[in-house]
Structure formats: C-alpha cells, structure tokens
Amino acid sequence: MSVSQSTPPPLARAVEDYLRHLAVERGLAPNTLAAYRRDLARYAAFLDREGVAEPGSIARAHVDRFAEALRDGADGGSPLTARSAARTVVAVRGLHRFWALEGCTVGDPAADVHPPLAGQRLPKAISIDEVGRILDAAAADTPSGLRDRALLEFLYATGARISEAVGLDVDDLRLDSGDEGPPIVRLFGKGSKERLVPLGSYAARALEAYLVRGRPALVAKGRGTPALFLNARGGRISRQSAWTILKDVAESARIERDVSPHTLRHSFATHLLEGGADVRVVQELLGHASVTTTQVYTLVTADTLREVYAAAHPRALG
C-alpha cells in the first residue's frame, strides 16, 4: 500500500523508509504498523496540499497546522477524537525524529509539537441520595454482605482508589476512638506514598461489624492472610471482584447510570467541596501530588453554584 498516490516521490520514499524501519528494526505488530501507515498517509497528503515536496522542506509551521487541523478535519481528513489526534501527532513526531537521526533532514521541526489538548472532562459524581441508596442496599447481615457494606462505606468515606482499598491489611486500620484519636486508616497511593485519612462514624461501624462478624468466617476458608477485605475463599479480594460488588449493589439500589469504584472517589471529593472543604485538604485526602489535579472537582461544584444561584437569586433570571 503506497502512502499516497499524489505524494511526490521523495516524500513518499522517505515515509516508506520509516515504515520499513518500524516493521523490520522495531518489530511493530501488523495492526500497529497499519495505524502508523494510515496516520502518516494523512500527514503526507496534507503536506502535498501545502506544496511540500521533500522532507527537508517541512517547517515547524507545517507540523503545527497539521496538529491543529486534526480535531476538526481542516487538513482534509475526517475529524479525530483527542485520543486519535494525539496518536497521529506521536506518529508524525516519530517520523521526524527518524529522519533527523538518519540525516534525511538537518533538524527536527516536530520536536516541540504536542498533541491537541482534549476538552477537560469533568469527573462523574453521583448525588448524596444515590450514595445513600447504594450503601443501604449493601446491608445484608451475612459475612459477604457485611464485607460489601464495609467496603463500599470505606470507599466513600475515604475517597480511596480501589487498588488502595483491596491492598489494605487489617493493621492499616485504627478504629479505636479512645485517647489515641478518631478512627483513621493508612493508605498507600501511587509510588507507595503513604497518607493518613480519617474514617467517618458510618464507615467505622461498618468495618467493626465486618471485622467481628464477617471477616472471621471468610478467613477460616483460607490459609490465613493479613488482608482486610477477603473473598469467599479467604484470600485478598481482587479489584475486579470489588468492582462487581459495587455494580451489583448499585443495580439493586436501582441506580440508573454506570457506577464504578472511581465514581465513589469522585463523589467523595465533590461532596466535600460542596460542603465547604478547602481544595488543598481534599488534595491531601485524595493523595494527589498536585493541587491542579484536584481543582478539576471545583468545576463540578461551580456548576452546582450556578444552578443554585439561578434558582435562588431574585434577579438571576429575567
């Protein structure tokens, strides 16, 4: 398959040299190589329309215009999603890096070109009422039911990532609220970074019930483990099992939208901010390295503020 019937031969040959390099020296899988070929064919066709006949004539401005045009199809192709546009720009950058290393071009005009940014996606949170319905639906007084309630209460109370929750050991909990302070849990986030997160009274009670009346029955089915949340065989519960537990409970609660463990994390952050928590406190609780990551949740609460303002202010609408 040629790069493009209308592409000038020098440019077409240079692109084919790179594709051959990917196939022979890099050993790319056929499907991956086909994706590179499609992306670079689009780039070559764009350059042809720009009047560029050879690699040495490509300037930074050409690469910038191509990257900017991918999202709306202004380059002559179909509009791409942010993910597909980013993949195409990566292919173009790899092409130019190869040409520069091989001496085909003097410099690399694509070295500092970055994929177009995707529109900022707001985290998906559910309402406090929906969270309550989910937690109430996980109230079965059996070993597995006590575990499910404790797990879901824990996820919403702490905003923990699901990997952090299933990785917990019993010793990571301090439920005694005596002189040593309120209930608290030690979480290990990305890069094994440790943080301490308070436990609300609902989560603490659910965990106590599970530890007293649920976990002993489950651990007896296995070989003994320090893991906090156990499966039916007495071993540490998996991420997939935890996701299934939440999915099943959400269906029982008649929650109509998709809910995942990460939804509870998003809801934890959103509800804290709506309740007046400082964004830097929420950052620490979530284990975000940068407050910039946490600030996306302020966009959610800003939408709520606008709705409340429109409904309550006497001169908001006219």
C-alpha positions, 0 to 999 in steps of 0.5 A: 500500500503506497502512502499516497498516490499524489505524494511526490516521490521523495516524500513518499520514499522517505515515509516508506523508509520509516515504515520499513524501519518500524516493521523490520528494526522495531518489530511493530505488530501488523495492526500497529504498523497499519495505524502508523501507515494510515496516520502518516498517509494523512500527514503526507497528503496534507503536506502535498496540499501545502506544496511540500515536496521533500522532507527537508522542506517541512517547517515547524509551521507545517507540523503545527497546522497539521496538529491543529487541523486534526480535531476538526478535519481542516487538513482534509481528513475526517475529524479525530477524537483527542485520543486519535489526534494525539496518536497521529501527532506521536506518529508524525513526531516519530517520523521526524525524529527518524529522519533527523537521526538518519540525516534525511533532514538537518533538524527536527521541526516536530520536536516541540509539537504536542498533541491537541489538548482534549476538552477537560472532562469533568469527573462523574459524581453521583448525588448524596441520595444515590450514595445513600441508596447504594450503601443501604442496599449493601446491608445484608447481615451475612459475612459477604454482605457485611464485607460489601457494606464495609467496603463500599462505606470505606470507599466513600468515606475515604475517597480511596482508589480501589487498588488502595482499598483491596491492598489494605491489611487489617493493621492499616486500620485504627478504629479505636476512638479512645485517647489515641484519636478518631478512627483513621486508616493508612493508605498507600497511593501511587509510588507507595506514598503513604497518607493518613485519612480519617474514617467517618462514624458510618464507615467505622461501624461498618468495618467493626461489624465486618471485622467481628462478624464477617471477616472471621468466617471468610478467613477460616476458608483460607490459609490465613492472610493479613488482608482486610477485605477477603473473598469467599475463599479467604484470600485478598479480594481482587479489584475486579471482584470489588468492582462487581460488588459495587455494580451489583449493589448499585443495580439493586439500589436501582441506580440508573447510570454506570457506577464504578469504584472511581465514581465513589472517589469522585463523589467523595471529593465533590461532596466535600467541596460542596460542603465547604472543604478547602481544595488543598485538604481534599488534595491531601485526602485524595493523595494527589501530588498536585493541587491542579489535579484536584481543582478539576472537582471545583468545576463540578461544584461551580456548576452546582453554584450556578444552578443554585444561584439561578434558582435562588437569586431574585434577579438571576433570571429575567 
